[in-house]
Amino acid sequence: MKVFLSLPGHKIHSRPRRSAATRAWLPALFITLLMLAGCDPLPDDEAAWVLEDLGAGVGPSSLKERAPDPARLPVDYQVQGRSHQGDLYRPGEPPLAGIVLVPGVAARGKDDPRLVAFATTLARARFLVLVPDIPNLRALRARAEDAQNVVDAFSYLLSRPEFPTRGRVGIGAFSYAVGPAVLAALDPGIRERVDFVLGIGGYYDLHQVVTFFTTGYFKKEGQWHYLEPNRYGKWMFVFGNAEHLTDPVDQAAFRRMAERKLENPRAGVDDLTRHLTPEGESLLDLLENRDPARSPELLARLSSRIRAELDALNLATRDLSVLEARLILLHGTDDSIIPYSESQALAAAMPPGRSELFLIDGLAHVDAQPFGLDRRAMWRAIGSLLAQRKQSGEGRQ
């Protein structure tokens, strides 16, 4: 039986949680093999066709039969003297809306095949899609400064001659990239023009996220809950923040530590911890901690540069009441990288009626499971995204 939960002023769609998944994350296309999961029939409508197309890859689908193929075009653009590159996905018929799709923290960035497939499907559904190339994300680190790249991509997308005159436009992002995406939507230069933000597996309070991937504990309704964390998140944090340590020896030690652990979670690292400075030992203490009550103290002892970067990316310290965009948030109940409570908190921080949250069984972070996926919840989430085209015309019927 499906259970529908609600917070005041926010729509939340959920089902009872199942066992935690342990799949590793790669923020790119968050839906694969969707149409192979379960036997719950969906209505024969555009949202179902989009889901089918995502699962079909290059194979046949109902959406492909109804829509011409979009074109993927490399673009170089400048905004106020800043040079950027990216890929523009142009629908085969006049677009109804636009979206800047921010790659996740992944080495292949805009060229990840699953991200390409997702952008192509959105273009086939008559979104004009821009995927910017963001070097920090390809280097496996998220930075607050990346919000400017997103702002510039958004401004460029609006300037394209193909953009519909009355079209709605938004920003989509995965995992840790949800932070820079929301920060971009808060930027005074574009804030009034951003109609929606699509966030998959995102966060609200980075201190809580660090507590989770080091201890496995997350807070829900004021109570601690435990879920075995995927250690990938912890070591990606180390890899992305090693450069913020003062001492080059510490930097090299933690970078090598992260590389070993990412390759083999059981790899030993004792040889790398013997000559750490007190600053390096403070980071190691946080990584080895298993008591969530100690996390605030250990976070406060981190390098000032690491703390500054965490603070800059932390949405919990931002006034989200000024955000004009509507949030469409998806989060898996099986997420072992960022707990679903983070998207709940992000939705709750929005003004009443400005967010919609879909909690989805079988969505392990941004990677759908081939069995146990709540396809109907995914169908509703896609329907909510497709509805964002409404000001520029009706969707395909």
Number of C-alpha atoms within 10 A of each C-alpha: 5 10 9 13 13 12 12 10 15 20 18 20 19 20 17 12 13 11 10 17 21 16 18 17 20 18 25 30 22 24 20 23 18 22 22 15 18 14 8 10 10 13 11 10 14 19 24 23 23 24 23 23 28 27 20 19 17 10 9 11 17 16 23 19 10 13 16 15 17 22 15 17 11 13 13 11 14 12 13 6 7 10 11 17 15 18 21 24 25 26 25 15 15 13 22 28 26 29 27 28 28 29 30 28 26 19 17 17 25 25 17 17 14 19 22 20 21 22 30 26 26 25 30 27 30 26 31 30 30 28 28 25 21 22 15 17 23 17 15 18 20 26 18 19 15 21 24 16 23 25 25 21 27 26 16 16 22 19 10 11 8 15 21 20 12 13 20 22 26 24 28 23 24 27 24 25 28 29 27 26 28 27 24 25 29 23 15 12 12 15 18 14 17 21 20 24 26 26 25 29 30 28 29 26 21 21 16 21 22 24 26 28 26 23 23 23 24 23 16 14 8 7 8 12 12 12 19 17 22 22 18 20 21 21 23 18 16 23 21 21 22 23 17 18 21 15 14 11 15 24 20 15 20 26 20 17 22 23 17 16 18 18 10 10 14 9 12 11 15 8 9 16 15 10 12 18 14 13 16 22 17 17 22 17 15 22 19 10 15 17 13 18 13 13 22 13 10 17 19 11 17 21 18 14 14 18 15 13 16 20 17 18 27 19 21 17 12 17 11 19 12 14 23 20 24 20 24 23 24 30 30 30 26 26 29 26 30 29 30 24 24 22 26 24 16 20 27 19 19 22 17 14 13 20 22 23 26 25 29 28 27 26 27 27 30 27 22 24 22 16 13 14 23 23 24 16 19 22 21 15 23 18 17 15 17 21 13 21 22 14 14 15 13 11 14 12 7
